[in-house]
Amino acid sequence: MPSWLIWLSAAAVLAAAELLSLDLVLIMLAGGAAAAGVAAAFNTPLVVEAIVFAVVSAFLLFVVRPVARRHLKVGRTRTGVEALTGAPALVVEAVDGQSGQIKIGGEVWSARAYDTTQVFEPGEQVHVMEISGATALVWRQP
């Protein structure tokens, strides 16, 4: 079996395995294996193919992967309940450990104090700590 076919098969297996891990490590190694496969297609010695694999894989792992990970994190948009967590809110009706109402981004939500000993008066700014069902749990804004 030609060595270029072995390298490209390894690249395909590594790329498929990346779908299970989603950590961008195996896909970088797959890139190195593909580069070694290209080198092997030019009938280079096995040592040269191994060096090509190592150099390209190292470049992809230490230069390309960090950039790719940053780009993947930047584009992530929080939606739904996740977007409300951490948002500022305005107390509309007194909020204590049992009940109350707040306004988050123009919408009125039922709320209760995250710390049941706290009480928030109307007009006070609070911070949404989490959403439990249809109720926002709030904390005094720092």
C-alpha positions in Angstrom: 0.0 0.0 0.0 1.5 3.4 -0.9 2.5 5.6 2.0 0.5 8.6 0.8 -2.7 6.5 1.1 -1.8 5.5 4.6 -1.2 9.2 5.6 -4.5 10.3 4.0 -6.4 7.5 5.7 -4.9 8.6 9.0 -6.0 12.1 8.2 -9.5 10.9 7.5 -9.7 8.9 10.7 -8.3 11.8 12.8 -10.8 14.2 11.2 -13.7 11.8 11.9 -12.5 11.4 15.5 -12.5 15.2 15.9 -16.3 15.1 15.5 -16.4 13.2 18.8 -14.1 15.5 20.8 -14.7 18.9 19.3 -11.5 20.2 20.9 -9.6 21.1 17.7 -6.7 18.9 18.5 -7.3 15.9 16.3 -8.3 18.0 13.3 -4.9 19.8 13.6 -3.2 16.4 13.6 -5.3 15.4 10.6 -3.9 18.5 8.8 -0.4 17.3 9.6 -1.2 13.8 8.3 -2.6 15.3 5.1 0.5 17.4 4.6 2.6 14.3 5.1 0.4 12.5 2.6 1.1 15.2 0.0 4.8 14.9 0.7 4.6 11.1 0.3 2.9 11.6 -3.1 6.2 13.1 -4.3 8.1 9.9 -3.2 9.9 11.5 -0.3 11.7 9.2 2.3 9.6 8.2 5.3 11.8 10.4 7.6 10.9 13.5 5.5 7.2 12.5 5.7 7.5 12.2 9.5 9.2 15.6 9.8 6.5 17.2 7.6 3.9 15.6 9.8 5.5 16.9 13.0 6.2 20.4 11.8 2.8 21.0 10.2 1.0 19.5 13.2 3.0 21.6 15.7 2.3 24.7 13.7 -1.4 23.9 13.5 -1.6 23.1 17.2 0.3 26.0 18.6 -0.5 28.8 16.1 -3.8 28.0 14.3 -5.7 26.3 17.1 -5.6 29.1 19.6 -6.8 31.6 16.9 -9.6 29.2 15.9 -10.7 28.7 19.5 -10.9 32.5 20.1 -13.0 32.9 17.0 -15.4 30.1 18.0 -15.9 31.7 21.4 -16.4 35.3 20.1 -19.2 34.4 17.8 -21.3 32.7 20.5 -24.5 34.7 21.3 -26.4 34.1 24.5 -30.1 33.6 24.0 -33.2 32.9 26.0 -32.8 32.4 29.8 -29.0 32.4 29.3 -29.1 36.0 28.0 -31.1 37.2 31.0 -28.7 35.7 33.6 -26.4 38.5 34.7 -28.6 41.3 33.3 -29.4 44.4 35.2 -33.0 44.9 36.2 -35.2 47.6 37.8 -37.5 46.7 40.7 -41.1 47.6 39.9 -42.8 46.1 42.9 -41.0 45.3 46.2 -39.0 42.1 45.9 -38.4 39.9 48.9 -37.7 36.2 49.4 -41.3 35.3 48.4 -42.4 37.6 45.6 -42.0 40.8 43.7 -41.7 42.2 40.1 -38.8 43.6 38.1 -38.3 45.0 34.6 -35.6 43.3 32.5 -35.1 45.0 29.1 -38.6 46.4 29.0 -40.4 43.2 30.1 -41.9 42.7 33.6 -40.9 39.5 35.3 -42.0 38.0 38.6 -39.0 38.0 40.9 -37.8 37.0 44.4 -34.6 37.8 46.3 -31.7 35.4 45.7 -30.9 35.9 49.4 -34.2 35.5 51.2 -33.3 37.9 53.9 -32.9 40.8 51.4 -35.7 43.2 50.4 -35.5 45.5 47.3 -37.7 48.6 47.0 -39.3 49.9 43.8 -36.8 51.9 41.7 -33.8 50.0 43.0 -31.4 48.4 40.5 -30.8 44.7 40.9 -28.8 42.0 39.1 -30.4 38.8 37.8 -28.5 35.9 39.3 -30.6 33.1 37.7 -34.0 32.2 36.3 -36.0 29.6 38.0 -39.1 28.7 35.9 -40.7 32.1 35.2 -39.2 33.8 38.2 -36.0 35.8 38.2 -33.8 35.4 41.3 -32.1 38.8 41.9 -29.3 40.3 44.0 -28.3 43.8 44.9 -26.3 45.3 42.1 -22.7 46.0 43.1 
